[in-house]
């Protein structure tokens, strides 16, 4: 910056107003600037399409612009309108024809950063100061580049050099606007510079492990003392651990839960609480309360949800008296009572109340506690031992706490615990679990950085102890989750984010050793401020999420992780580095459910040949490599594992052969003992298979079903000729597979009862199965769907970006109207009022609102089941404020003289409501979408008849309209030679 030589920019030097800011940035050890512009007003000329390829030389006063073109005018200060006017309107450009564009461009600074976390800090601060387009533009092993910028730009074409198409007054007007933007840009720049200085940005501390966030309302915005604490996450390149182990070798599968009953979006929350219920009323369920998010506009919630961990059934608990909406609270079970403590109701209202839910009778009650006053607190952590509830840390009275409080849940008395030992530092967003008489705590945020320490607290002596962390401990984090399973403590999720994989860190109580297990899932799961609940041998993870300037608000889906495989980690925790290869094959206690035989890559071929020859290779699982291909892991059968336990090797002979072993010698091995000896000599070792890479089944669902049903018929001595009646196609509604109406109708199938349906459902990989029935011939057209497997018929079905939720046993749904719903959604209805005379669950009402942006829709429907679903769908899609639901016969309820467009989506004919549709249109006319089933040879006749009838009806209503056919849409074949048509009728008022 101090060099007298010009730089490589067209201007040749740094903009003077920007020098103080650049000096501040460059004084920090984590940053240096690579290019900058304080903002500029310019007029750029570029060759027109008609111009010649060879440009004339620019005058000495004009700088050359990259990528072709010249700057006719440029300034890094506010511009003088008269000077610009004189320059443009007095140019002599007779021999040169170029386009002229007037521009204002705001500040932009490119900064190279020490690491990703330093970049995140800078980006967050820039965004909070108004530079909202700032971001990390490059992440590589060598460079991390940030661009600081905003969007207050201006770009207006002026015409051509020999044909300026704006007036002098308009050009002066543009300069005035650009000068105003220049001033706004300057103010933002000053604010950003002040923020850098106020944040002690020029100190040489360099400890920037935390995430910094912008000032958007994320539902839990905190004061300046925890500016670095929101979950405003940027997915960046992987954050390296303190250890050098790299990606963990052990892998556990994690799968999304199929949510039924209610929309899974109801659980799109963060900062909520969850407790495991084992009551007779709600066995193997998770109770979820509060949090931020939900369907529609995200907000703090006070809903109570029960999630069945087995079926995925989600149910709203209807309660007359509930706690206020909140997040950042804690919920802990003491017997059958769930205690909710504190939380945050809004940015200025942090709570210290205690609510108790009796999970047996589903009754909330706010309790008045005695003893010391529990501070107004959120983001604390709590756990229960016996009848005592312990709460530690959190944000209390605008400061971060390290206090420990205890609530006796029997007499409801608070006391502040006087503690001894190695007291943890103040923190929030940490986790606490109970094991025996001890509490274990991990991580959190201290106002400056994420923490990675691990403490135990002995409740009998009130003593803290900082635990040593051997093995592969979890990286420092906050807003994570922690759980207890048997004698293991698991830590997962939180901030900062690891982009390329999620992992679970596992600690065996008493061992002092941590292990890391990779979580194998679909997509990138964001387990931030989520909850984990152990239900039997399953870990239920309820959503969590974050907000980011790059990808907006993101929530994870509810997930489930089977924990039984953790039992197989008992031996690996006790393995020593000196354990012999021989011990790995022979004599070890075989606990895991699945095993692999691991050999060096150079011995892979003979090892595989032995396993295949003796039938020990498990063909259902995949072979995979470890440590970048150094080792090959072969999945082995249970029989092989049993042999390894019972047979001791004789290495004398085998070791002599191992250096020169080849496939020919393998074929000479005839005894089991010799084969095992040779494998041991090859250095093969057995290991628990934590990856379990299952091969894809080669059979289609239809073949799987056929095999399973064949076996079923054989067991019941029924003829295999019934297999000829097996269905070959089916449809899906949400997570329900719907079988055709004609499937399994032979009375012989009835003798198999539920056993048949369970086999079909399992073959198709679903938990709910239904069979289509006839639509009710009544006016309400109720569905005839029959549930064969599953609890109820409520489904969520997403189509064309619209969410439909309905009870499939009571409401019909047509897949064939997909193209017509898409067509309606593509219309531009922004300023239109629409009347949908046959709304149903919102088949066309929702596309009009969600996709076509209709100003208002009047939705007419008389089926009460459809109306229930319609109201739900309007809320779920966030458009309830633009729809009026009219219940009853549309010939009575439909509005008159309000509509720009009317939809008549009833089959086989909507003719009974044609007059109602005409009356609904404005007096100036509008558009009618008339549906009908028509024989293919009568399409033209029907179309003409509809137009003629609408014309006659309009005249009878006193309208002087020109009625014409605007379009005919052939939607689908309804039956042989019968087509579902929609004719668009345009009605235009004719002046007398």
Secondary structure, DSSP 8 states (H G I E B T S, - for coil): ---SS--SSSS-S--GGGHHHHHHHHTSTTEEEEEEE--EEEEEEEE-TTS-SS-----TTS-B-TTS-EEEEEESS---HHHHHHHHHT---TT--EEEEEEEE--EEEEEESSHHHHHHHHHHHHHTT-TT-EEEEE-SS-EEEEEE----EEEEEEETTEE-S-HHHHHHHHHHHHHHHHHHHHHHHHHHHHHHHTTTT-S-----S----SS--S----GGGGGGS------S----SSS--S-SEEEEEEE---BSS-GGGG-EES-EEEEE--STTTTEEEEE--EE-SSS-EEB--EEEEETTT-BEEE---SS---SBBS-EEEEETTEEEEEEEEEETTEEEEEEEEEETTTTEEEEE--EES----EES-EEEEETTEEEEE--EETTEE---EEEEETTTTEEEE---EES-----BS-EEEEETTEEEEEEEE-SSSEEEEEEEEETTTTEEEE---EES---SBBS-EEEEETTEEEEE--BS--SS-EEEEEEETTT-EEEEEEEE-SS----SS-EEEEETTEEEEE--EEEETTTEEEE---EEEE-GGGGGHHHHHH--TT--HHHHHSS----SSSEEEEEEGGGHHHHHHHHHHTT-B-TTB--EEETTTTEEEEEE-HHHHHHHHH----HHHHHHHHTT--HHHHHH--SHHHHHHHHHHTT-EEEE-SS--B---SS-HHHHHHHHHHHHHHHTT--GGGGGG--S-EEEETTEEEE-TTTT-SHHHHTTTHHHHHHHHHHTT-SEEEE-----SSTT-----EEEESS--EEEEEETTEEEEEETTTS---GGGHHHHHHHHTS--TT-EEEETT-TTTTTHHIIIIIS--SEEEEEE--HHHHHHHHHHHHHTT-GGGEEEEES-HHHH--SS-BSEEEE--SSB-GGGHHHHHHHBBTTEEEEEEEEEEEGGGHHHHHHHHHHHHHHHHHHTT--EEEEEEEEEEEEEEETTEEEEEEEEEEEE---
